[in-house]
Amino acid sequence: MVLHSDIDLLNPPASLEKKQHKLKRLVQSPNSFFMDVKCQGCFNITTVFSHSQSVVVCGTCAAVLCQPTGGRARLTEGCSFRKKQD
């Protein structure tokens, strides 16, 4: 168990920083990201926002890649993704 008095406030561990709210971190950073999603049918790669608010379909075969929820978009079964690099 880690007490607040045992934590170095200038150099907090990355695991504790990730758990905090995006505005309460030492350096503010968003929770959202862009990702490359591979279609399960035609293996075409499409760039999708992690918190998209609309249904994203594949440009070539019109298969649904992800559906919106209250927060993060839910990927369709069989679709794989990776985070885009900066």
Jmol script that loads the backbone (N, CA, C; Angstrom):
load data "model"
ATOM      1  N   MET A   1       0.839  -1.177   0.000  1.00  0.00           N
ATOM      2  CA  MET A   1       0.000   0.000   0.000  1.00  0.00           C
ATOM      3  C   MET A   1       0.883   1.240   0.000  1.00  0.00           C
ATOM      4  N   VAL A   2       0.565   2.191  -0.855  1.00  0.00           N
ATOM      5  CA  VAL A   2       1.363   3.404  -0.975  1.00  0.00           C
ATOM      6  C   VAL A   2       0.610   4.537  -0.304  1.00  0.00           C
ATOM      7  N   LEU A   3       1.252   5.154   0.664  1.00  0.00           N
ATOM      8  CA  LEU A   3       0.657   6.309   1.332  1.00  0.00           C
ATOM      9  C   LEU A   3       1.047   7.570   0.590  1.00  0.00           C
ATOM     10  N   HIS A   4       0.237   8.613   0.730  1.00  0.00           N
ATOM     11  CA  HIS A   4       0.536   9.857   0.037  1.00  0.00           C
ATOM     12  C   HIS A   4       1.804  10.504   0.569  1.00  0.00           C
ATOM     13  N   SER A   5       2.178  10.220   1.804  1.00  0.00           N
ATOM     14  CA  SER A   5       3.396  10.799   2.351  1.00  0.00           C
ATOM     15  C   SER A   5       4.644  10.101   1.823  1.00  0.00           C
ATOM     16  N   ASP A   6       4.499   8.910   1.223  1.00  0.00           N
ATOM     17  CA  ASP A   6       5.637   8.161   0.696  1.00  0.00           C
ATOM     18  C   ASP A   6       5.933   8.460  -0.769  1.00  0.00           C
ATOM     19  N   ILE A   7       5.120   9.281  -1.415  1.00  0.00           N
ATOM     20  CA  ILE A   7       5.255   9.542  -2.843  1.00  0.00           C
ATOM     21  C   ILE A   7       6.068  10.814  -3.065  1.00  0.00           C
ATOM     22  N   ASP A   8       7.019  10.745  -3.975  1.00  0.00           N
ATOM     23  CA  ASP A   8       7.765  11.930  -4.382  1.00  0.00           C
ATOM     24  C   ASP A   8       6.863  12.755  -5.288  1.00  0.00           C
ATOM     25  N   LEU A   9       6.472  13.948  -4.854  1.00  0.00           N
ATOM     26  CA  LEU A   9       5.508  14.746  -5.602  1.00  0.00           C
ATOM     27  C   LEU A   9       6.092  15.330  -6.887  1.00  0.00           C
ATOM     28  N   LEU A  10       7.408  15.501  -6.942  1.00  0.00           N
ATOM     29  CA  LEU A  10       8.020  16.036  -8.160  1.00  0.00           C
ATOM     30  C   LEU A  10       8.234  14.968  -9.219  1.00  0.00           C
ATOM     31  N   ASN A  11       8.389  13.713  -8.790  1.00  0.00           N
ATOM     32  CA  ASN A  11       8.603  12.601  -9.723  1.00  0.00           C
ATOM     33  C   ASN A  11       7.671  11.451  -9.374  1.00  0.00           C
ATOM     34  N   PRO A  12       6.363  11.616  -9.602  1.00  0.00           N
ATOM     35  CA  PRO A  12       5.443  10.532  -9.250  1.00  0.00           C
ATOM     36  C   PRO A  12       5.587   9.348 -10.191  1.00  0.00           C
ATOM     37  N   PRO A  13       5.287   8.145  -9.714  1.00  0.00           N
ATOM     38  CA  PRO A  13       5.356   6.970 -10.586  1.00  0.00           C
ATOM     39  C   PRO A  13       4.308   7.046 -11.700  1.00  0.00           C
ATOM     40  N   ALA A  14       4.632   6.478 -12.839  1.00  0.00           N
ATOM     41  CA  ALA A  14       3.738   6.535 -14.001  1.00  0.00           C
ATOM     42  C   ALA A  14       2.414   5.842 -13.736  1.00  0.00           C
ATOM     43  N   SER A  15       2.431   4.785 -12.921  1.00  0.00           N
ATOM     44  CA  SER A  15       1.186   4.068 -12.637  1.00  0.00           C
ATOM     45  C   SER A  15       0.195   4.944 -11.867  1.00  0.00           C
ATOM     46  N   LEU A  16       0.692   5.760 -10.951  1.00  0.00           N
ATOM     47  CA  LEU A  16      -0.200   6.651 -10.208  1.00  0.00           C
ATOM     48  C   LEU A  16      -0.659   7.826 -11.059  1.00  0.00           C
ATOM     49  N   GLU A  17       0.200   8.297 -11.946  1.00  0.00           N
ATOM     50  CA  GLU A  17      -0.176   9.402 -12.824  1.00  0.00           C
ATOM     51  C   GLU A  17      -1.301   8.988 -13.770  1.00  0.00           C
ATOM     52  N   LYS A  18      -1.260   7.754 -14.258  1.00  0.00           N
ATOM     53  CA  LYS A  18      -2.276   7.278 -15.196  1.00  0.00           C
ATOM     54  C   LYS A  18      -3.642   7.163 -14.531  1.00  0.00           C
ATOM     55  N   LYS A  19      -3.662   6.850 -13.232  1.00  0.00           N
ATOM     56  CA  LYS A  19      -4.919   6.681 -12.515  1.00  0.00           C
ATOM     57  C   LYS A  19      -5.614   8.007 -12.230  1.00  0.00           C
ATOM     58  N   GLN A  20      -4.852   9.086 -12.169  1.00  0.00           N
ATOM     59  CA  GLN A  20      -5.436  10.372 -11.819  1.00  0.00           C
ATOM     60  C   GLN A  20      -6.256  10.952 -12.965  1.00  0.00           C
ATOM     61  N   HIS A  21      -7.140  11.893 -12.613  1.00  0.00           N
ATOM     62  CA  HIS A  21      -7.949  12.584 -13.605  1.00  0.00           C
ATOM     63  C   HIS A  21      -7.029  13.365 -14.542  1.00  0.00           C
ATOM     64  N   LYS A  22      -7.445  13.537 -15.781  1.00  0.00           N
ATOM     65  CA  LYS A  22      -6.582  14.154 -16.788  1.00  0.00           C
ATOM     66  C   LYS A  22      -6.178  15.589 -16.439  1.00  0.00           C
ATOM     67  N   LEU A  23      -6.953  16.294 -15.634  1.00  0.00           N
ATOM     68  CA  LEU A  23      -6.611  17.655 -15.251  1.00  0.00           C
ATOM     69  C   LEU A  23      -5.821  17.724 -13.948  1.00  0.00           C
ATOM     70  N   LYS A  24      -5.779  16.643 -13.167  1.00  0.00           N
ATOM     71  CA  LYS A  24      -5.077  16.633 -11.892  1.00  0.00           C
ATOM     72  C   LYS A  24      -3.681  16.040 -11.980  1.00  0.00           C
ATOM     73  N   ARG A  25      -3.258  15.636 -13.173  1.00  0.00           N
ATOM     74  CA  ARG A  25      -1.915  15.088 -13.351  1.00  0.00           C
ATOM     75  C   ARG A  25      -0.892  16.208 -13.240  1.00  0.00           C
ATOM     76  N   LEU A  26       0.354  15.831 -13.007  1.00  0.00           N
ATOM     77  CA  LEU A  26       1.422  16.816 -12.903  1.00  0.00           C
ATOM     78  C   LEU A  26       1.536  17.608 -14.204  1.00  0.00           C
ATOM     79  N   VAL A  27       1.492  16.918 -15.327  1.00  0.00           N
ATOM     80  CA  VAL A  27       1.407  17.550 -16.647  1.00  0.00           C
ATOM     81  C   VAL A  27       0.117  17.059 -17.274  1.00  0.00           C
ATOM     82  N   GLN A  28      -0.797  17.978 -17.561  1.00  0.00           N
ATOM     83  CA  GLN A  28      -2.101  17.587 -18.075  1.00  0.00           C
ATOM     84  C   GLN A  28      -1.956  16.910 -19.430  1.00  0.00           C
ATOM     85  N   SER A  29      -2.674  15.808 -19.599  1.00  0.00           N
ATOM     86  CA  SER A  29      -2.650  15.090 -20.871  1.00  0.00           C
ATOM     87  C   SER A  29      -4.001  14.413 -21.083  1.00  0.00           C
ATOM     88  N   PRO A  30      -4.469  14.341 -22.330  1.00  0.00           N
ATOM     89  CA  PRO A  30      -5.782  13.745 -22.588  1.00  0.00           C
ATOM     90  C   PRO A  30      -5.750  12.223 -22.500  1.00  0.00           C
ATOM     91  N   ASN A  31      -6.927  11.638 -22.319  1.00  0.00           N
ATOM     92  CA  ASN A  31      -7.069  10.183 -22.289  1.00  0.00           C
ATOM     93  C   ASN A  31      -7.361   9.624 -23.675  1.00  0.00           C
ATOM     94  N   SER A  32      -7.719  10.485 -24.614  1.00  0.00           N
ATOM     95  CA  SER A  32      -8.104  10.030 -25.945  1.00  0.00           C
ATOM     96  C   SER A  32      -6.884   9.927 -26.857  1.00  0.00           C
ATOM     97  N   PHE A  33      -7.055   9.197 -27.963  1.00  0.00           N
ATOM     98  CA  PHE A  33      -5.967   8.986 -28.909  1.00  0.00           C
ATOM     99  C   PHE A  33      -6.550   8.574 -30.254  1.00  0.00           C
ATOM    100  N   PHE A  34      -5.735   8.659 -31.293  1.00  0.00           N
ATOM    101  CA  PHE A  34      -6.108   8.150 -32.605  1.00  0.00           C
ATOM    102  C   PHE A  34      -5.533   6.747 -32.739  1.00  0.00           C
ATOM    103  N   MET A  35      -6.230   5.897 -33.478  1.00  0.00           N
ATOM    104  CA  MET A  35      -5.761   4.519 -33.641  1.00  0.00           C
ATOM    105  C   MET A  35      -6.020   4.055 -35.070  1.00  0.00           C
ATOM    106  N   ASP A  36      -5.176   3.137 -35.514  1.00  0.00           N
ATOM    107  CA  ASP A  36      -5.360   2.476 -36.801  1.00  0.00           C
ATOM    108  C   ASP A  36      -6.144   1.198 -36.553  1.00  0.00           C
ATOM    109  N   VAL A  37      -7.282   1.061 -37.209  1.00  0.00           N
ATOM    110  CA  VAL A  37      -8.134  -0.115 -37.055  1.00  0.00           C
ATOM    111  C   VAL A  37      -8.098  -0.914 -38.343  1.00  0.00           C
ATOM    112  N   LYS A  38      -7.827  -2.222 -38.228  1.00  0.00           N
ATOM    113  CA  LYS A  38      -7.770  -3.093 -39.396  1.00  0.00           C
ATOM    114  C   LYS A  38      -9.109  -3.802 -39.554  1.00  0.00           C
ATOM    115  N   CYS A  39      -9.695  -3.697 -40.729  1.00  0.00           N
ATOM    116  CA  CYS A  39     -10.972  -4.347 -41.024  1.00  0.00           C
ATOM    117  C   CYS A  39     -10.771  -5.860 -41.055  1.00  0.00           C
ATOM    118  N   GLN A  40     -11.744  -6.585 -40.507  1.00  0.00           N
ATOM    119  CA  GLN A  40     -11.624  -8.044 -40.464  1.00  0.00           C
ATOM    120  C   GLN A  40     -11.919  -8.694 -41.806  1.00  0.00           C
ATOM    121  N   GLY A  41     -12.626  -8.003 -42.694  1.00  0.00           N
ATOM    122  CA  GLY A  41     -12.985  -8.596 -43.983  1.00  0.00           C
ATOM    123  C   GLY A  41     -11.953  -8.356 -45.060  1.00  0.00           C
ATOM    124  N   CYS A  42     -11.596  -7.073 -45.275  1.00  0.00           N
ATOM    125  CA  CYS A  42     -10.703  -6.744 -46.393  1.00  0.00           C
ATOM    126  C   CYS A  42      -9.304  -6.349 -45.930  1.00  0.00           C
ATOM    127  N   PHE A  43      -9.048  -6.322 -44.629  1.00  0.00           N
ATOM    128  CA  PHE A  43      -7.749  -5.977 -44.043  1.00  0.00           C
ATOM    129  C   PHE A  43      -7.296  -4.570 -44.407  1.00  0.00           C
ATOM    130  N   ASN A  44      -8.254  -3.681 -44.688  1.00  0.00           N
ATOM    131  CA  ASN A  44      -7.956  -2.285 -44.960  1.00  0.00           C
ATOM    132  C   ASN A  44      -7.774  -1.558 -43.630  1.00  0.00           C
ATOM    133  N   ILE A  45      -6.821  -0.617 -43.549  1.00  0.00           N
ATOM    134  CA  ILE A  45      -6.556   0.113 -42.309  1.00  0.00           C
ATOM    135  C   ILE A  45      -7.218   1.476 -42.376  1.00  0.00           C
ATOM    136  N   THR A  46      -7.978   1.816 -41.324  1.00  0.00           N
ATOM    137  CA  THR A  46      -8.684   3.083 -41.222  1.00  0.00           C
ATOM    138  C   THR A  46      -8.279   3.765 -39.925  1.00  0.00           C
ATOM    139  N   THR A  47      -8.079   5.080 -39.951  1.00  0.00           N
ATOM    140  CA  THR A  47      -7.748   5.841 -38.748  1.00  0.00           C
ATOM    141  C   THR A  47      -9.046   6.255 -38.059  1.00  0.00           C
ATOM    142  N   VAL A  48      -9.134   5.963 -36.743  1.00  0.00           N
ATOM    143  CA  VAL A  48     -10.343   6.205 -35.966  1.00  0.00           C
ATOM    144  C   VAL A  48      -9.955   6.910 -34.676  1.00  0.00           C
ATOM    145  N   PHE A  49     -10.794   7.841 -34.217  1.00  0.00           N
ATOM    146  CA  PHE A  49     -10.599   8.500 -32.925  1.00  0.00           C
ATOM    147  C   PHE A  49     -11.132   7.578 -31.837  1.00  0.00           C
ATOM    148  N   SER A  50     -10.433   7.492 -30.711  1.00  0.00           N
ATOM    149  CA  SER A  50     -10.805   6.539 -29.663  1.00  0.00           C
ATOM    150  C   SER A  50     -12.153   6.855 -29.025  1.00  0.00           C
ATOM    151  N   HIS A  51     -12.551   8.115 -29.005  1.00  0.00           N
ATOM    152  CA  HIS A  51     -13.819   8.512 -28.400  1.00  0.00           C
ATOM    153  C   HIS A  51     -14.793   8.999 -29.483  1.00  0.00           C
ATOM    154  N   SER A  52     -14.814   8.345 -30.632  1.00  0.00           N
ATOM    155  CA  SER A  52     -15.672   8.799 -31.728  1.00  0.00           C
ATOM    156  C   SER A  52     -17.144   8.698 -31.332  1.00  0.00           C
ATOM    157  N   GLN A  53     -17.925   9.646 -31.824  1.00  0.00           N
ATOM    158  CA  GLN A  53     -19.336   9.727 -31.447  1.00  0.00           C
ATOM    159  C   GLN A  53     -20.267   9.289 -32.567  1.00  0.00           C
ATOM    160  N   SER A  54     -19.707   8.698 -33.609  1.00  0.00           N
ATOM    161  CA  SER A  54     -20.537   8.182 -34.692  1.00  0.00           C
ATOM    162  C   SER A  54     -20.008   6.813 -35.108  1.00  0.00           C
ATOM    163  N   VAL A  55     -20.846   6.070 -35.795  1.00  0.00           N
ATOM    164  CA  VAL A  55     -20.453   4.749 -36.267  1.00  0.00           C
ATOM    165  C   VAL A  55     -19.423   4.914 -37.380  1.00  0.00           C
ATOM    166  N   VAL A  56     -18.317   4.179 -37.293  1.00  0.00           N
ATOM    167  CA  VAL A  56     -17.263   4.238 -38.311  1.00  0.00           C
ATOM    168  C   VAL A  56     -17.346   2.975 -39.153  1.00  0.00           C
ATOM    169  N   VAL A  57     -17.422   3.149 -40.474  1.00  0.00           N
ATOM    170  CA  VAL A  57     -17.499   2.007 -41.380  1.00  0.00           C
ATOM    171  C   VAL A  57     -16.246   1.967 -42.256  1.00  0.00           C
ATOM    172  N   CYS A  58     -15.934   0.793 -42.757  1.00  0.00           N
ATOM    173  CA  CYS A  58     -14.794   0.599 -43.648  1.00  0.00           C
ATOM    174  C   CYS A  58     -15.095   1.276 -44.987  1.00  0.00           C
ATOM    175  N   GLY A  59     -14.098   1.930 -45.561  1.00  0.00           N
ATOM    176  CA  GLY A  59     -14.291   2.652 -46.810  1.00  0.00           C
ATOM    177  C   GLY A  59     -14.471   1.755 -48.018  1.00  0.00           C
ATOM    178  N   THR A  60     -13.927   0.524 -47.956  1.00  0.00           N
ATOM    179  CA  THR A  60     -13.998  -0.345 -49.127  1.00  0.00           C
ATOM    180  C   THR A  60     -15.139  -1.351 -49.057  1.00  0.00           C
ATOM    181  N   CYS A  61     -15.331  -1.993 -47.909  1.00  0.00           N
ATOM    182  CA  CYS A  61     -16.355  -3.045 -47.847  1.00  0.00           C
ATOM    183  C   CYS A  61     -17.582  -2.645 -47.025  1.00  0.00           C
ATOM    184  N   ALA A  62     -17.606  -1.442 -46.455  1.00  0.00           N
ATOM    185  CA  ALA A  62     -18.738  -0.898 -45.697  1.00  0.00           C
ATOM    186  C   ALA A  62     -19.090  -1.721 -44.464  1.00  0.00           C
ATOM    187  N   ALA A  63     -18.118  -2.416 -43.876  1.00  0.00           N
ATOM    188  CA  ALA A  63     -18.342  -3.133 -42.617  1.00  0.00           C
ATOM    189  C   ALA A  63     -18.181  -2.151 -41.457  1.00  0.00           C
ATOM    190  N   VAL A  64     -18.936  -2.366 -40.400  1.00  0.00           N
ATOM    191  CA  VAL A  64     -18.870  -1.491 -39.229  1.00  0.00           C
ATOM    192  C   VAL A  64     -17.599  -1.813 -38.448  1.00  0.00           C
ATOM    193  N   LEU A  65     -16.756  -0.787 -38.207  1.00  0.00           N
ATOM    194  CA  LEU A  65     -15.511  -0.981 -37.469  1.00  0.00           C
ATOM    195  C   LEU A  65     -15.681  -0.721 -35.978  1.00  0.00           C
ATOM    196  N   CYS A  66     -16.413   0.343 -35.626  1.00  0.00           N
ATOM    197  CA  CYS A  66     -16.638   0.623 -34.205  1.00  0.00           C
ATOM    198  C   CYS A  66     -17.949   1.372 -34.022  1.00  0.00           C
ATOM    199  N   GLN A  67     -18.500   1.222 -32.821  1.00  0.00           N
ATOM    200  CA  GLN A  67     -19.758   1.867 -32.471  1.00  0.00           C
ATOM    201  C   GLN A  67     -19.542   2.737 -31.250  1.00  0.00           C
ATOM    202  N   PRO A  68     -20.203   3.900 -31.181  1.00  0.00           N
ATOM    203  CA  PRO A  68     -20.011   4.791 -30.041  1.00  0.00           C
ATOM    204  C   PRO A  68     -20.700   4.256 -28.785  1.00  0.00           C
ATOM    205  N   THR A  69     -20.113   4.566 -27.652  1.00  0.00           N
ATOM    206  CA  THR A  69     -20.732   4.325 -26.343  1.00  0.00           C
ATOM    207  C   THR A  69     -20.723   5.659 -25.634  1.00  0.00           C
ATOM    208  N   GLY A  70     -20.907   5.665 -24.347  1.00  0.00           N
ATOM    209  CA  GLY A  70     -20.882   6.926 -23.604  1.00  0.00           C
ATOM    210  C   GLY A  70     -19.516   7.573 -23.591  1.00  0.00           C
ATOM    211  N   GLY A  71     -18.454   6.780 -23.655  1.00  0.00           N
ATOM    212  CA  GLY A  71     -17.098   7.319 -23.614  1.00  0.00           C
ATOM    213  C   GLY A  71     -16.306   6.834 -24.811  1.00  0.00           C
ATOM    214  N   ARG A  72     -15.531   5.783 -24.613  1.00  0.00           N
ATOM    215  CA  ARG A  72     -14.727   5.242 -25.703  1.00  0.00           C
ATOM    216  C   ARG A  72     -15.600   4.463 -26.676  1.00  0.00           C
ATOM    217  N   ALA A  73     -15.162   4.469 -27.928  1.00  0.00           N
ATOM    218  CA  ALA A  73     -15.881   3.704 -28.950  1.00  0.00           C
ATOM    219  C   ALA A  73     -15.553   2.223 -28.787  1.00  0.00           C
ATOM    220  N   ARG A  74     -16.544   1.374 -29.002  1.00  0.00           N
ATOM    221  CA  ARG A  74     -16.356  -0.072 -28.883  1.00  0.00           C
ATOM    222  C   ARG A  74     -16.053  -0.654 -30.244  1.00  0.00           C
ATOM    223  N   LEU A  75     -14.926  -1.364 -30.350  1.00  0.00           N
ATOM    224  CA  LEU A  75     -14.548  -1.989 -31.614  1.00  0.00           C
ATOM    225  C   LEU A  75     -15.406  -3.219 -31.876  1.00  0.00           C
ATOM    226  N   THR A  76     -15.649  -3.494 -33.152  1.00  0.00           N
ATOM    227  CA  THR A  76     -16.379  -4.688 -33.545  1.00  0.00           C
ATOM    228  C   THR A  76     -15.493  -5.908 -33.317  1.00  0.00           C
ATOM    229  N   GLU A  77     -16.103  -7.036 -32.992  1.00  0.00           N
ATOM    230  CA  GLU A  77     -15.330  -8.265 -32.765  1.00  0.00           C
ATOM    231  C   GLU A  77     -14.542  -8.625 -34.003  1.00  0.00           C
ATOM    232  N   GLY A  78     -13.289  -8.977 -33.816  1.00  0.00           N
ATOM    233  CA  GLY A  78     -12.423  -9.365 -34.917  1.00  0.00           C
ATOM    234  C   GLY A  78     -11.557  -8.240 -35.446  1.00  0.00           C
ATOM    235  N   CYS A  79     -11.882  -6.987 -35.110  1.00  0.00           N
ATOM    236  CA  CYS A  79     -11.064  -5.849 -35.545  1.00  0.00           C
ATOM    237  C   CYS A  79      -9.877  -5.697 -34.597  1.00  0.00           C
ATOM    238  N   SER A  80      -8.721  -5.435 -35.157  1.00  0.00           N
ATOM    239  CA  SER A  80      -7.547  -5.178 -34.337  1.00  0.00           C
ATOM    240  C   SER A  80      -7.160  -3.709 -34.487  1.00  0.00           C
ATOM    241  N   PHE A  81      -6.455  -3.174 -33.488  1.00  0.00           N
ATOM    242  CA  PHE A  81      -6.068  -1.772 -33.538  1.00  0.00           C
ATOM    243  C   PHE A  81      -4.686  -1.588 -32.929  1.00  0.00           C
ATOM    244  N   ARG A  82      -4.096  -0.424 -33.230  1.00  0.00           N
ATOM    245  CA  ARG A  82      -2.858   0.012 -32.576  1.00  0.00           C
ATOM    246  C   ARG A  82      -2.920   1.527 -32.459  1.00  0.00           C
ATOM    247  N   LYS A  83      -2.311   2.064 -31.421  1.00  0.00           N
ATOM    248  CA  LYS A  83      -2.285   3.504 -31.221  1.00  0.00           C
ATOM    249  C   LYS A  83      -1.384   4.141 -32.261  1.00  0.00           C
ATOM    250  N   LYS A  84      -1.818   5.301 -32.751  1.00  0.00           N
ATOM    251  CA  LYS A  84      -0.986   6.065 -33.682  1.00  0.00           C
ATOM    252  C   LYS A  84       0.153   6.696 -32.901  1.00  0.00           C
ATOM    253  N   GLN A  85       1.323   6.754 -33.499  1.00  0.00           N
ATOM    254  CA  GLN A  85       2.458   7.413 -32.881  1.00  0.00           C
ATOM    255  C   GLN A  85       2.380   8.910 -33.134  1.00  0.00           C
ATOM    256  N   ASP A  86       2.959   9.691 -32.242  1.00  0.00           N
ATOM    257  CA  ASP A  86       2.913  11.152 -32.380  1.00  0.00           C
ATOM    258  C   ASP A  86       3.655  11.663 -33.578  1.00  0.00           C
TER     259      ASP A  86
END
end "model"
wireframe off; spacefill off
backbone 0.3
color backbone group
